[in-house]
Amino acid sequence: HTVVVVDIKDADIIADLSTAEGRQAAVDGIRAAAPDGLDGFVPCAGLGPAARPFSLITRVNFFGAVATTEGVRDLLVKRRGSIVMISSNSAPMLPDDEYTELLLAGDEAAACTFIDQKDANHAYAGGKRALSQWMRQNAAEYAAQGVRLNAVAPGITQTPLVDASHKDPEVGQAMKDFAATVPIGRVGEPTDIAQAVCFLLSDKASFVAGSVVFVDGGHDAMLRPMQF
């Protein structure tokens, strides 16, 4: 496969997904790189709870993911491709509230103003909750066009995002405590998440659409045993 990487630095396409201009630059770059369509798309750029201001998490994790997905939708239709969003096993940990309502309404300015008065976990987990809901709300419409839309919900995974969170005075200890309770006995590795994403992108998952697949060492089952 030919893989086209979009990131804020050191990538095929350099773009800042926290801004409307950057999101459009990403979409334009993808279109130039893949004029004949996409077989798969993974809007995985994201910021963790250590990012400041909190609204930066909102802009990248939710609005960046949704805008780029919608921006390349027709390229996926061309090749009956598949999309895998990156959710989180923290997404079910918060209830729906004004924040998720503003996100799903597409009101970026109001959502950012709201979350800057809250906290890091609210920004991250609430954003991932709304992203999962957006995926579910749109899965049937995308499927009707031949595009499967799913999400992977990672648990705590050994990445620079988690490293930064561990060092953060506001959420660091909670992250370390959370890591110590993974039922399978270890935190995830990037390959654990990548393999699940690759499965959902592949023809082996041809009847999977609108699903959120938890790849978290059993954490979600432990925390919500009666919900699925």
C-alpha positions in Angstrom: 0.0 0.0 0.0 0.9 3.6 -0.4 0.6 5.4 2.9 0.2 9.2 3.0 0.9 10.7 6.4 -0.5 14.0 7.6 1.0 15.6 10.7 2.1 18.9 12.2 5.7 18.1 11.3 7.9 15.4 9.7 5.1 14.1 7.4 4.2 13.8 3.8 1.6 16.6 4.3 2.3 19.2 7.0 -0.9 20.7 8.5 -2.1 22.1 11.8 -5.4 20.4 12.4 -6.4 22.8 15.1 -7.4 25.4 12.5 -9.9 25.4 9.7 -7.0 26.5 7.3 -4.9 23.6 8.4 -7.7 21.1 8.0 -8.3 22.3 4.5 -4.6 22.1 3.7 -4.6 18.5 4.9 -7.6 17.6 2.7 -6.0 19.4 -0.3 -2.8 17.5 0.2 -4.5 14.2 0.4 -6.5 15.0 -2.7 -3.3 15.8 -4.6 -1.6 12.6 -3.3 -4.6 10.3 -4.1 -6.7 11.7 -6.9 -8.0 8.3 -7.8 -9.4 7.7 -4.3 -8.6 6.2 -1.0 -8.9 2.6 0.2 -8.6 3.6 3.8 -8.5 6.6 6.0 -7.5 6.9 9.7 -7.9 10.3 11.3 -5.7 9.5 14.2 -4.0 12.8 15.0 -4.8 13.7 18.6 -3.7 15.4 21.8 -3.8 14.0 25.3 -5.0 15.5 28.6 -1.7 17.3 29.1 -2.3 19.7 26.2 -3.1 23.3 27.0 -5.4 25.1 26.5 -8.1 22.4 26.9 -9.8 23.8 23.8 -6.7 22.7 21.7 -7.7 19.1 22.5 -11.2 19.9 21.3 -10.0 21.5 18.1 -7.7 18.6 17.1 -9.4 15.5 18.5 -12.9 16.2 17.4 -13.1 19.0 14.9 -9.9 18.0 13.1 -11.0 14.4 12.8 -14.5 15.2 11.6 -13.5 17.9 9.1 -10.8 15.7 7.5 -13.1 12.7 7.3 -15.9 14.7 5.7 -13.3 16.4 3.4 -12.1 13.1 1.9 -15.4 11.2 2.0 -15.8 11.2 -1.8 -12.3 9.8 -2.2 -13.3 6.8 -0.1 -16.6 6.4 -2.0 -14.6 6.1 -5.2 -12.9 3.0 -4.0 -15.4 1.8 -1.5 -12.9 2.4 1.2 -13.0 2.1 5.0 -12.6 4.7 7.8 -11.4 4.0 11.3 -11.8 6.7 13.9 -9.7 6.7 17.0 -11.9 6.9 20.1 -10.9 6.0 23.6 -12.0 3.7 26.4 -12.5 6.9 28.4 -15.4 7.9 26.1 -18.0 6.1 28.1 -16.7 7.5 31.4 -18.5 10.8 31.1 -22.2 11.4 30.5 -23.6 13.4 27.7 -23.7 17.1 28.6 -23.6 20.6 27.0 -20.0 19.9 25.7 -21.0 16.8 23.7 -24.1 18.6 22.5 -22.0 21.5 21.2 -19.5 19.2 19.6 -22.2 17.2 17.7 -23.9 20.5 16.7 -20.6 21.6 15.1 -20.3 24.7 17.2 -16.6 24.9 17.5 -16.4 28.3 19.1 -18.9 27.6 21.8 -17.5 24.2 22.5 -14.0 25.6 23.0 -15.3 28.4 25.2 -17.2 25.9 27.3 -14.3 23.4 27.8 -11.7 26.0 28.6 -13.6 26.5 31.9 -13.6 22.8 32.7 -10.7 20.3 33.0 -8.4 18.2 31.0 -10.3 14.9 31.4 -13.6 16.5 30.4 -11.9 17.9 27.3 -10.4 14.6 26.3 -13.0 12.0 27.3 -15.9 14.2 26.4 -14.4 14.8 23.0 -13.8 11.1 22.3 -17.4 10.4 23.5 -18.8 12.9 20.9 -16.4 11.5 18.2 -17.8 8.0 18.8 -21.3 9.3 18.7 -20.6 11.2 15.5 -19.3 8.0 14.0 -22.4 6.0 15.0 -24.7 8.7 13.8 -23.1 8.7 10.3 -22.3 5.0 9.9 -25.5 4.1 8.0 -25.2 7.0 5.6 -21.6 6.2 4.8 -22.4 2.5 4.5 -25.1 3.3 1.9 -22.3 4.8 -0.2 -20.1 1.8 0.2 -17.8 3.2 2.9 -17.5 1.4 6.3 -17.1 3.7 9.2 -15.9 2.3 12.5 -13.8 3.3 15.5 -11.1 1.7 17.7 -11.2 2.7 21.4 -7.7 2.2 22.8 -7.0 1.9 26.5 -3.9 3.3 28.0 -1.1 2.8 25.4 2.6 3.5 25.7 2.9 6.5 23.4 4.4 10.0 23.7 0.8 11.2 24.4 0.7 9.0 27.5 4.3 9.9 28.5 3.3 13.6 28.5 0.2 12.8 30.6 2.2 11.0 33.2 4.3 14.1 33.7 1.3 16.4 34.0 0.6 17.6 37.6 -3.1 17.6 37.0 -3.7 14.2 35.5 -0.3 12.4 36.0 -1.1 10.4 39.1 -4.5 9.4 37.9 -3.0 8.1 34.6 -0.4 6.0 36.6 -3.1 4.6 38.8 -5.3 3.8 35.8 -2.4 2.0 34.1 -1.9 -0.2 37.2 -5.5 -1.6 36.9 -5.4 -3.0 33.4 -6.9 -6.5 33.8 -4.6 -8.1 31.2 -1.6 -6.9 33.3 0.1 -4.4 31.1 -0.5 -1.2 29.1 -1.0 -1.4 25.4 1.7 -1.0 22.7 1.1 0.9 19.5 1.1 -2.3 17.5 -1.9 -3.6 19.6 -3.9 -0.7 18.3 -2.5 -0.7 14.8 -3.4 -4.4 14.3 -7.0 -3.7 15.3 -7.1 -0.7 12.9 -5.7 -2.8 10.1 -8.3 -5.4 10.6 -11.1 -2.9 10.4 -9.6 -1.4 7.3 -9.3 -4.8 5.6 -11.8 -6.9 3.6 -11.8 -9.3 6.6 -14.1 -6.8 8.3 -16.4 -6.3 5.3 -19.5 -6.7 7.4 -18.4 -4.5 10.3 -19.8 -1.0 10.2 -20.7 1.4 13.0 -18.8 -0.5 15.6 -16.6 0.8 18.4 -13.9 -1.9 19.1 -12.3 -1.6 22.6 -8.6 -2.5 22.5 -7.8 -1.9 26.2 -6.8 -5.1 27.9 -10.2 -5.6 29.4 -10.6 -2.2 31.1 -13.9 -1.3 29.6 -15.4 -4.7 30.5 -14.1 -4.4 34.1 -15.6 -0.9 34.5 -18.9 -1.4 32.6 -19.6 -5.2 32.9 -23.3 -4.8 32.2 -23.1 -2.3 29.3 -21.9 -3.1 25.8 
